[in-house]
Amino acid sequence: EIPHEGPICDLMWSDPDDRVGWGISPRGAGYTFGQDVSEHFNQHNGFEFIVRAHQLVMEGYNWSHDQAVVTLFSAPNYCYRCGNQAAIMEVDEHMHTKFIQFDPAPRRGGPNSKEVTVSRQAPDYFL
């Protein structure tokens, strides 16, 4: 369970924004932060970029703040109604990134069916 306040709550619910500095999050928890905050954090900690999650992005991933922050979202068609893709990110030893995007699994019996067709083939990243 994520606490309702404190550093863990702030890490979970804070989002990048087109602003300078920090702001109040419309989520009701966490904060919004601007590119200046991302760049300072990365420089101070020797990072090239921040990888974060827990924010819906339609393509499964989204770079922001001139590639100082990337948001990954790994739940395709979130809540069975958002129509979004999901993504995972691979990072090699030279910090080159590659994104693999996934579409939602098709439903059997049409759009109102509760049955989902599931592939039994293991993705390459589990091998």
Buried (B, 14 or more C-beta within 10 A) or exposed (E): EEEEEEEEBBEBBBBBBEEEEBBEBEBEBBBBBBBBBBBEBBEEEEEEBBEBEBBEBEEBBBBBBEEBBBBBBBBBBBEEEBEBBBBBBEEEEEEEBEBBEBEBEEBEEEEEEEEEEEEEEEEEEEE
